């Protein structure tokens, strides 16, 4: 088998066999296939696409390139959730305890974030004492006992995907549905879940800007999951503006606490109940999505969800008293208000740009080496469709710098005010169940 022949085969639009795809991924991982040939292959896929079978084979070849997590010692159906990213995406902090409160085991492997704010681990480390440095045996034990635990990602999960993504990033082949779908699903499958719920974002602040593209990606990932024996469903949700109000690590933890008390932002609450209902249904704790949502609403009302969050924090060394006293979370030295310059209605909140402003404050990482400031960030006071009066606050800025004029300028450029009423955007655009 020669790589040049396989490049030509895909260039001409033919379907590659399982063995041929394994040959490509194994050869590239083992440095037997050079970057220039793999670049040519990625470009051929970019233009010619892949069949459903090829996508599933590519995903499994990347899964088999490194470690695979064995969660079989955890009782019950393990359901994982993945979001394709966005600004202010606090769903994992809410969904973990919300779903675990109904007995669905949540064995979450998370990473640290690059970009607007930290990853789930960074956010949780805003809680004094909380840590993810636990052995696998203890991780399994915690999930069996408490139904929820979070651990850092293994360094050798899907090494082929890491190499391939770096190459795609510099060869203009990132935006290919088969390559994106197999990249995401390989990591989820290697992490050991029995079932997967996908939150595929769409809009200006999402990776996939168009609804058509987001739907195509969701369908591709659901097909891959189901073809390789993982029950998979997807929700397409809005990211034309930041989700919820908070953007920043400790600020998002506080917002998650509010949401678990039933007092969170309407959009964040609705999305978590929707995603959570899929997780509970796939986890076998409800016979329908409607029943699952009713059960989730009940654990919010009774306080079981917030109690599960406290238990989870304590089990991993965190101080659960932050739930009742969020002032124990890291606090910024300075608080500023971004005041509206005119009356009107919020027409646009450019999510990416607002996220960049939060990163400038120190809430996120520009590079892997960047230090995150857990205390800083932004809290939106208005969302799209809200009316605003001149002098009212649009955004509260939490900073450890006294001079935030550059951040204010960025935010003013990111928020557009209209003189006529503006409709609030839809939150859930669709779902893919098979």
Secondary structure, DSSP 8 states (H G I E B T S, - for coil): --HHHHHHHHHTT----HHHHHHHHHHHHTT-S-HHHHHHHHHHHHHH---HHHHHHHHHHHHTTSB----TTS-S--EEEEE---SS--HHHHHHHHHHTTT--EEEEE----BSS--HHHHHTTSTT------HHHHHHHHHHHSEEEEE--TTBTHHHHHHHHHHHTTT-S--HHHHHHHHHHHHHHTT-SEEEEEEEESTTSSS-SHHHHHHHHHHHHHHHHHTT-EEEEEEEE-SS-SSSEESHHHHHHHHHHHHTT-S-HHHHHHHHHHHHHHHHHTTS-SSHHHHHHHHHHHHHHTHHHHHHHHHHHHTT--GGGGT-GGGS---SEEEEEE-SS-EEEEEE-HHHHHHHHHHHTSSBSSTT----TT-EEEES--TT-EE-TTSEEEEEEESSS--HHHHHHHHHHEEEESS------SEEEEE--
